[in-house]
Amino acid sequence: MYCNSFTAAVTNSGMILVSAEVDIRNGLPGFLLCGASSQETKESKERVRVAIENAGFLMPPKRIIVNLSPGDVRKDGTQYDLAVAVAVLKAYGYAEDADLSSFMIFGELSLDGSVRPVKGCYSFARFSKDMGFTKVIVPYENGKEASFAEGITVYPVKTIEEALAALSGNPVCVRKRDEKEIEDLFPKASFGGIDPFKNRFLSPTVKKAMFTAFKGHHNMLLAANKETAENILGSFEAYAPQLNTSEKLEMYELKSLLTPENDNIVIGNGYVFIFDVQDTKYKEDVEKVYKYAPSGAVIISSFTCPCGSYPGKSCTCTQSKIKNTVQKISKTVFEKSVIFSEADSTPFIGKNEDEGYFKKFDGASFERVLPVRKPSDINDLPDDLKDVVMGSFSSVPYSERLLNNILSVADTLSGIYGSDLNKNMIDEAVDLCVFGIRRSVKDE
C-alpha cells in the first residue's frame, strides 16, 4: 500500500517541500530509505522502526520503502522522523481516517515512541503557510515558537499516538498565535541609567567603532577576550532598538535555526553577538547567522588568541600565533564584516571621549536607512577625497569590497556628524575598516 505525508528541508537556497512517500508490499522484509544524504537522516529508518514498535504498534514483516522526495536534494536533520512514521502507520492500515494531505509534520523520534524537539520550527511553520498548508504538527516543546507563524494552527504532540489523533481530528493540544507572547520576545534590558559608552573598560576607539557599527548597521569583527566581549555585549544591549512585532519575528526566526544549547551566540534586539567566531563545536551555527540574519541586524563577532588574552598586555602569544589565529577565521566572516577593532581588557584611563559625537546617538533603527554604496561611487567624490580613499590602500591590498566598506562607513559618519563628507570622515572610516586585526591579514 502507498501513502505519503509532508515535511520540509533546509537547503543552501532556502526551504523546500519534502514528501515522505511510503510503499509497503510483500517480499523480502526490510526497511529501505531513499532520497536522504546526511548520516542522521539515513539513521531515521532505525529510529522510526523501533519507535513504532515500542509505541505498541504491530509491524508484520513486509518490505518497506520510504522515499524522501525530491531525491536529488541533500537533506540534513532529524525532523523527518515523525512524518515518515505516520505515513508508515497509515500504509499499514492504522488511523485510516487520518488526513495527511492538509498537514505538515515535523519531529524527531525517540526509541520509546516519544517525539523530541527539533530546530527551526518557527521557520517550518511559516514555510508551511507559504506552501498552502494551514495545519502543522510539531514536537510539544516547539509548540510555542511554531504558533508565532501567522495563519497556522499548531498541534504540539508528545508521542506518535498524539500525532495520529491530531491527524484524525481528535487533537490532544492545539495552539494558535498569541500576540502577547510575541511582545515578550527580546525584552529590553535595564541598566539603571548607567551610560554603557562611559564604561571604563572600553577605550574611545572601541566605543566609536561600536557606535558606528550600530548606527550604520555595519557588521563588526572584534579582537577581545571573553570578559571584555561580555562587557561590550552589555553596551550593545543598552543601545539596541526596540523592535516591532515583525522585526522581533525576523530575529526569532534566525534564533530558531540555531542549536538551542549554543551559548556562544546571543541574539538580541537587532543584533547578533558571537563570543568566539572560531568555536568549532557550533561552526554551522556561525555560518547560519551570516546567511540568515535579517538585513537590518548588526552581527558582532569576537575572537581571541590561544592564550585567551589578546589584545591585552598579558597576552603571551607570538605574533605568528596571533596571525595564524586571525587567518583561521572563516572567509564568510571576513567578507561580511565591515568594521574591525581591538578591545583591550585593561581599564582605560585617559581623556574622555568626544561627548558631542556620542550625544548624536538618538537610538538605533532596525531598518537600514543609508544607501548601500557601490565601488563606482568613488567617482562622484571630489579629487582630494578620492585621493584620501585610494591612499588607504598603501598598507592593504586593494579590493572592491574594502572600498565599498570605507565609503559606506564614511556615509554613516557623515550622517552622525550631520555634515557633508570631508577628509576627517574618510580618515575615520579608513581607521574603522582597516584598523587593528586587518593589519594582521594584509598579506593574505
N, C-alpha and C positions, 0 to 999 in steps of 0.2 A: 504493500500500500504506500502511496505517495502523500506527503504532507509538507508544508513549508511555513516558516514563521519569519519575522522581520527584525533586524537589528541594524547596527551601523558600525563602521570602521573609521578610524582616524588615519588619513594618509598625508603625504607631503603636500598635497594640493588642497587639503580640506577633508571634509567628511563625505562618505559615500554610503548609499543604502546597500545593506547586505541581506540576502535571502538565505536562510538556513534551510536548505532542501534536504528532505529525508525520504529514503526509499527502503522499505523493509520487505524482504521476499524470502522464499525458501531457498536453500542452498547451503554451502559450507558456512557454518556460523562464524561470524566475525563482525568487527566494527571498523569500517574504513572511513577516514575523514579526509576530504579533498578540499582544495582551494585555500589551504592555510600555509603560512610560511614560518612564523616565529615558533620557537620551541614551546612557549607557554600555550600557544593556540593549538599546536599539534597534540599537546597533552590533554586537551579538552575532552577527547573521546574517553580517556580513562576516568577522569573526574565525573563525567556525565553518566557513564555506565554504572559506576559504583554508587554514585549519589542516588540514582533512580532505584537501585535495588535496596539500598539502606533506608530509603524513604518508604519502603513497603510495597513497591510495585513489582509485579512479576514480569520478567522479560524472557519468554520462551526462546530457545535457541533459534536464531534467524540470522540472515545476512543483512546487516545494517550499513547503508551507505549514506554518508552525510556530505553534502557539498555546500561550502560557503561561497556563494556566487556574488559578484564575479570572481572567477577563479584566477584571473591574471593580475589581481591586485594584492599586494602584501597586506596581511592582517596581523596586527600585534595586539596583545592584551588578552584578558580573560573574560571580557564582557559578553562573549558569545555563548557561554555555558548554558545559561537558563533558556535562551531561545532555542538552542539545539535540543535540550531536554524536553521541553513541552511539545516540540514537533515530533520527537521520537515517541513520546507517550501517546499523542493523538494518532500517530501512524499505527501504534499497537492496539488502538481501539479505546483508550481511556479518554474521558471527557469529550465524547463525540459532539456535544453541543458547544464546545469551546470555539470562539470566534477569533482565529489567529490573524485574519486579514485586516482588522482595524487597529491592531496593537503593534507598538514597537516594544521590544523586550531586551532588557539589559541586566546582567548579573553574573557573578562568579559563583560556582557551586562548591560547597564543602563536601567531603566524602560522606557525611551523615545526612545529606539532602537539604541542609540549610543554605540560605542564599547570603553570600558575602558582598560587602560594598565594593564598588569599582570607581575609578577616576572618571571625571568628565560627564557626570550625569546631567548637569545643567545644560551643557553643550549638546548632549544627546537629545534631551527633551526639546530644545529649540530646533534642532535639526529635524526631529520627528514632525513638528508643526510645519516646517518648510516642505516636508515631503507629503503633506496632506493628511497625516495621522492626527488624531485628537486624543489618543489614549496611550500611555506608556506604563509599563511595568518595570519597576526598579527595585533594588535592594532596600529594605526598610530604612537603613541608616542614610540612604541617599534621597529619601522621600522629600525632605525639606528643600534641598537645593534644586531638585528636579521641578518642584512646584513653582519655582520662581519664573519658569517659562510661561509666557502668556498664551492663553487659548489651549492649554493642555490639561487633561485630567490625569492625575498621577495615582497609580496603585502601588504603594510600597508593600513588599512581601518579605516574609522571613523564611519561607520554605517553598518547595516545589508544589506542595498541595495548595498553598495560598495562591500561587500563581495560576494554577488550573482553575481555582474558584473564581478568581478575577476574570479570567478569560471566559468563564461560563456565566458571567453576570451576577455572581454572588461574592463580591469582594469583601475581604475582612477589614480593609482600611482604604480610605480614599482621601487624597489631599488635593487642595486647589490653592491657587496663588493667594498669598496673604501680603498685602502691601506693607503692613507694619513690620513683618519680618525682613522685608527688603530695606526698609528705612533704617533698621538696626544694623545693617551691614557696614563695616568700616567706620565705627564711631570715631568722632574726633577726640584726640587725646587732650587732656587738660594739663597745662604746665605751670599753673599758679601765677600767671602773669610774668614769668621769667622770660626774657628775650633770649632764645637759643643762639642768636647770632652774636651775643656777648659772651658766649661760652669761652672760658679761659683756656680750654684745651685746643681751641681751633684758631689758627692764625688768620689774619685778614685775607691772605691769599686763598686759603681753603674756603673761607666763608664766601668770598666773592665768586669762586668757582661754583659753589653750591647754589648760591643765589641766582647766578646767571643761568645755570642748568635748569632750575625750576621755572624761572621767568620765561625762558625761551623754549622750554620743552626739549632740551638737549640731553641725550644720554651721556653718562659720565663714567669714566674708568678711574678708580681711585686706589692709590697705594696707601694702605692703612692696616694696622693690626686690629684684632677683634675688638678690643676695648674702645679704641678710637672710632671704629666703624659703628659700634653701638651708640656712641655719643653723637655721631653725625646723623644716625637714623632718627634720634630724638629731635634733632633740629629740623629735619625734613618733615616729620610728622606735624610739628608745631605750625609750619607754614604751608601745609598741604591744603588744597582747595576742598571745599565742602561739595561733594558730588551730588548730582541729582539722581533720580531712580535709574534712568537708562545708563548713566555713566558708572554707577555702582555695579550694575549687572555686567557691564563690559569688563570691569576689573574682576568681578567674581567668576566670570566665565573662564578667564585665564587661571584663576586660583583653582578652579575645579579640575583643570587638566593636569595639575601638579601632584606629586606624591604627598598625601596628607601629612605624613610624619616628617616631612622635609622642613627642618628649622633653619636651614641655610638661606632660605628665600622668604622675605617678608613682603606681603602685598598690602598696600595701604591706599589712602585717598589720592589716587592719581599718580602713584609711584610704585616701583618695584625695587627693593633693596636686596642685593645678593652679597652676603658676607664674604664668601670665598668663591670667586668665579672659577677657580681651578678645582673645586671639590669634585672628585671622581665618582663618589657614591651617587650623586644626583646630577650627573653630567647632562642627561637627556632633559631634565627639567630646565637647566640653564638655556639650552637651545630652544626649548618651547617658549620661554619668556621672550626671547628676542624675535621669535617667529610670530607669536600670537598676541603680544601686548598691544593694547589699543594705541592708536596713533597719538593720542593726547597724553599718554603716560610717560613719565620720566623713569629710565632704568639707571640705577646707580650700582655698578659692580665694583667690589673691592677685592684686593688681594694683598698678600704679604710674602715675605721670603721664607726659606726653610726654617730659620730660627724663630720666626714669628714676630720680629721686632721692626723690620723695615717699614718705613724710612726713618725710624727713630735712631738716636745716637747710640743706643745699646745694641744695635744690630751687629752681629759678629760674622755675617756672611761676606764673602769676597764679591767684588764687582762682577766677576764671571758668574757666580751663583745667582746673583740678582738678575743679571741679563738673561740667563737661561730660564729663570722663573717667568720673566716677562714674556719671553718668546714662546713659552708653552701655553699662553693664553690663546684661546681659540680664535680663528680668523673671523668668525661671526661677531664675537665681542668687539674686536678691534674695528671692524668695518662699521658696526652700528654705534660705536662710541664717538662723541664729538668733543667733549671736554675731558682733559686729562689733568690730574692733580695728585699731590702727595700730602698726607696728613700725618705729622709727627705727633706722638703721644705725649711729648713734653709740654707742660703748661706754657702757654705763650705769655711772655712778659714784654711789653713794648708799647709803642704809640697806638692809641685807639684807632679803629678802622674809620674810614670816611663815613660819618654818620649820615651825611646828605645822600650818599649812594644807597644805603640800606633803607632810609626812610621812603625811598621811592617804591619800595616793595609794598604794593597795596593789595596783596593777596594773589595767589596763583589762579590761573584759569585752566580748566581741563582741556579746553579747545585750543588748538594751535592757531594763533591769530596773526603771526608774522608770515610773510610769503616765503616759500621754500626757494632758496637760491639755486641758480644754475651756474656752472663754471663760466659760461659765456657772459654772465652779468658783470664780470670784471671789466669788460669793455665799456660799460656805462660809467665807470668811475673816472674822476679827474686823473690826469697823468701822475701827479705827485702821490695820490693814494694808491694808484695801481703799482707804482714803484715800491711802495712800502709793503704791499701784499706779496709781490713777487720776490722781494728781498728776503722774506721769511724762509724761502726755500734754499737759502745758502747753507743751512745747517741740517736740513732734512730733504729726502728725495721728493721731487715734485709729484703730486698726484691730483687728479681732478676732485677726488673725494676730500682730500685735505683742504684744497682751495675752496670747495663748497662749504666745508665746516667753518673756515675762517670768515667767509662772507656772511654766513648765517648767524654766527655769534656776534659779529660786528653789528648786524642789524638789531640783534637783541639789545646790545649795549646802547645803540642809538635810541631805541625805544625807552630804555631805563633812564637815560640821561635827558631824554626829551629834546634832543637837538640833532642837527644833521650830522652825518657820518664825518669823522675827522681822523687825523693821523693817530691821536692818542687812543681812539677806539679801536683802530686797526691793530695798533701795538698790543693793546689788552687782549684782543681776540686771538692774536698770534700766540701770546703767552698762555692763554687758556687752552688752545688747541694743540700746542706743540710742547708745552712746559713739562718738566719732570720726566715721567716714565717714557714719554715719547722719545726722549734723547737716548733711552736705552735700546731702542729698536731702530735707530736711524739708518743702520746699515743692513736692514732686512732685505 
